[in-house]
């Protein structure tokens, strides 16, 4: 749909190597986003995890921001993105005051948004913390028509029998679908799988690929990236999908549940919205190998109900997302110009 629309690019698009080195241009983002001419529009919807929320709109326009999160690297996760071990000591030291300035600009421009929409309760709390604004919860959509369960026979083949002390059934097979970057904590999933003696397939690519290769082998496979169809097949046949890191929302758990499979996830962030502990998956309490290993064992020993898991995933369908957005837009446009939520 987007490709069929007129796309206006920011000045940063024309700078050298902007497609791959865009983070190096981060100090220019405030200038770039304020260059967009939106005077012709009565409604502006920004999708923002960085600067897009700070576009300038006319006095008659309403501005809805679908906030993926207040920018993590400026507010509370600088080291995960620009710490000395990521970019080097000197660049990290130079970037720290730049990001502090960006955070001040981010807070100063929060009033350019008339209404914030949060992708999870976790993000809603971040919006309240950093912008001192309330928000409306609208979960992102998942293509539940595409991500669907396998046949009853295939689903039954990966549903184990239960036991009070969680012995592992024959050949449990877990799945991680993730960018291979530090904060995703894929290393934690690989170490937990090794300790539990279970198979693990990791689908994804990223800067941590080389370091993670040292943890592969003995039933732990780095599979690189795969097509949507291949990922769907892996969801359908895994014992459970694994989300080892803290996510603002996390689309993978919902895709897996749409295929009728449970999820083992860290019980923080967006997973608290998407995974029902004991019903559609296992929430673990700590970011440790031991805690995640226990979660894998519990998931492998639980007799899950694929139909119940699928029904939960359908609450995140595209149809429900469209209905929620339409309702928000209608309410917003009916309110007096300038109303802020």
N, C-alpha and C positions, 0 to 999 in steps of 0.2 A: 504494500500500500504506500509506504513512504517513498519508494522509488518512483512512483507515478506522480508525486507531488513536486512542486518547485522547491529545490533545496538551496538555501542561501548560506554560503560558507563564511566563516569568520576570517579575518585577516591572517590568523595563525595558520590556516590551511595552506597558504602560499609561501610560508617560510621553509627554509631548507630542512629536509628530513622530518617534517612535522608528523608524518604518519607513524614513525617509529620512535622519535625522540620528543614526543609531545610533552612529557613530564618536565623536560628541561625548559619548556616555555611557560611553565606554571605561573611565574610572576606576571606574565602578560595576560593571563585569563581575565582579570577584572576589566582591563582596558578593552579587550576583544568583545566581551559579552555586552558591554555598554554601547557598542557601535551598531548593534542591530536596530533598524528602524521599524518599530512596531506600531506606528501611529494609526495605521489603517484598520486595526483590529479592535473589536469589542471584547474579545475573550482571548487570553493568552494562557496556554498550558505549558509549563516547563517541566521537564523530567531531569532531576538534578541530584548529583552526588558531589558536585563541586561548585561551579560558578553560575550555572544556567538559571538558578533561582533569582539571580540579581539583575536580570534584564530590566530595562526601563520601559514602563508602559505609560500610555496617556491617562489623563484624569478620568476619562469615561470608561476605560477598560477594566475588566476584572482579570486578576492574575491568580490562577491555580498552580500550585507547585506539587507535582507528584514526587515526593522526596524519597530517594533511595537511601539516603543517610546524610546528615551533616558531614562535611568532608573530614574523613577519619585522619588523614595525614596532617591536617592543620590543627585538629583539636586534641586527639588523645592517642593517636597511633603513629606518631612521627617516626619512631625508631623502626617500626615494621616496614616502612616504605623508604625512609631516607636516613636510617641509622648508619653509624660508621661501618658496620659489617655489610651493609647493603651498597653504599655508594663511596665509601672511603671516609677517612677522618676529616680531611680538609673540606670536601664538598658538603659533608653533613654539617660541619660547623658553619659554613657559609649559608646553607639553606635554612637553618633553624630560625634566624631572625626574619627571613623572607616568609616562612610559613606562619610565624607569629603575627606578622603584619597582615597576611592573608586571612587569618582567623579574625582579626579585628575588623577587617573589611566585611567579612562574611556576616558577623554579628550586626554591624552597622547598617547593612542592606537587607536585613530580614523583613523590614517593613514594606519592602517592595512587593511582597506576596500578600494577597488578600486572604487566601485560604491554603493551608498546608494539608496534603494528603500523605499519610505515612504507610509504608509497605508492611509494617509489623508493629506490635506493641512496643518492642524494643526500640525501634526507630522513633516512635511517638515520644518515648521518654527522652531520647537524645534531642529531639526537636524542642521539647520543653526545657531541657537542661541548657542547651546552647543558644536557643533563640527566644526562650521564655514565651513560647506560643503553643496554643492547643492545636491539635490536628485531628483529622478524620481518618479512621483506619480503612484502607482499601487494599486488600492483599493482591499481589500480582497474579496474573492469569497463567494457567498451565493448560496445555493442549491435551485435555483428558480424552479427546476422541482418538488422537494418535497414540498417546501412552495409555495402553489398555492391557488387561490381563491376558495371559496365555490361556490355552484350553484348560478345562478342569483337570485333565490328566496331567498336564505339565505342572500346574499349580500344586497338585497333590504330591508330585514327585519331590518337591522342595519343601514340603511342610513336615517338620520333624514331630516325633512324639515327645511328651514332656516328662520331666523328672524333677524332684524337689532340689537335688544338688547339681543340676544342670550339666550332666555328662553330654559330650558332643555326639550328635548323630553321625552317620557315615558321610564323609566328604562334605562338610559344610563349606560354602563358597561365598565369600563376601565381595562387595563391589564398592570402589570409590570412583566417582566421576568428579573431577576437579581440575582447576588450574593448578599447576605445580609451582606454587609460590609460598613463602614461609608461613604467612598467617593462616593458611588453610590446614596446616598441621597434618599433612599426608604422612609425614614420617612417623607420627604417633600411631596412625592406623596400621602402618607396615610393621612397626615393632610389636604392637599388640597382637596382630595376626600371627607373627612369628612365635610369640610366647604361648599363644593358644594352640598353635599347631594346626591352623586352618588355612585354606587357600584364600588368596586375595588378588583380585584384578584391579589395577589402577589405570583408569582411562583419563588421559589429559596430557597437556604439554605445558612447559614453562621454564622459568629460570632455575628451578630446583631439580630439574631432571637428572643432571649429572650426580649431584650429591645423593639423590634417592636411589640411584642405581646400586649403590653400595649395600642397600638394604634389601634388594631384590634377590630372587632365587629361593629354592626350597618352598615352592608353591606360591610365591609372591611375584606377580608379573606386572611390569610396567608396559602397558599395551599401546602407549601413544594415544593419539586422538582417533576417534572412530565416528562413523556416520550416525545420524539420528536413528536409523533403522537398527544398526548394530548395537547401539547403546540401549535401545528398547529391548532387544533380545537379551542383553545381559541383565537388565532389570528383571525381566520375566523369570529368569532361571537362577538368580542369586538367592542365597539364604536371606540376606538382608543387604541393603545399601548402608554405607557408613559415612557420617558427616562428623569428622573429628574436630573441626575448628568452630569458632564462634562466628556466625553469619548474621548479617542484618535481616535477611529473610531466608535465603537458601532454597533455590528452585529444585535441586536434585531430590531432596526428600519427598516432595510432592509428586514429581515424575515417577519415582519408584513406587510410591503408594498407589498412584493411578494404575500401575501395572500389578497391583495386588500384593506387593512385597513390603515387608516391614523395614524400619530404619533404626539404626543405632546412631544416636547423635548426642553431642554435648548438650546438656540441659541448660543452655543459655541462649540469648539472642533470639533469632527468628524461629529456631526449632521449637521453642515453647508455644508458638502459634500453630506449627504444622504437624507436630508429632504428639500423639496421646500415649503417655507412658503405660505400657502393659496392654494397650489395645491396638495401636498401629505401629508400635515400635518400643525401643528402649532408650530412655534418657539417662545419661551417666552424669555424675555430679562433679567430677574433677577432670582437669586436663592432664591426666597421667596415663602411662601405659597400663598400669594395673587396673585403673578404673575402666578404661576402654576394653581391656581384655575381659573383664567380668561382664561387660555389656555384650560382647560378642558371644560369650558362652551362654548368657541368658537368652539372647535372640535365637541361637541355634537350638536351644532346648524347649522353646515355647511353641505350642500348637496354634499358630496364627490363623485367623479367619480372613482369607483374601477378599471376600465380598465386603466385609466390614471395613477393611483397610481402603478398598476402592471407593466405597461410599464416602468416606472422610475426604479423600482426595477430590472428589467431585464438588466439594464446597469451594474449591479454588479454580473452578472451570472458567473458560473464557466468557461463557454466557453470563455468569454471575458477575464477573468483573465489568463487562460492558454495562450491565444493568446498574451496578453501583456507581460507575462513572457518570452515566446519564443522569442519575438522581442527583449527584453532587453538582453537576453542571446546571441542571434545572433550578436547584435551590439557590445556587450562587447567582445566576442571572436574574432571579426574581427579587433578590435582595437589593436594597438601595445601593447606588454606586458609591464605592468607598468603604463599604462594610468590610470589617475584618473579623475573622473568626479566631 
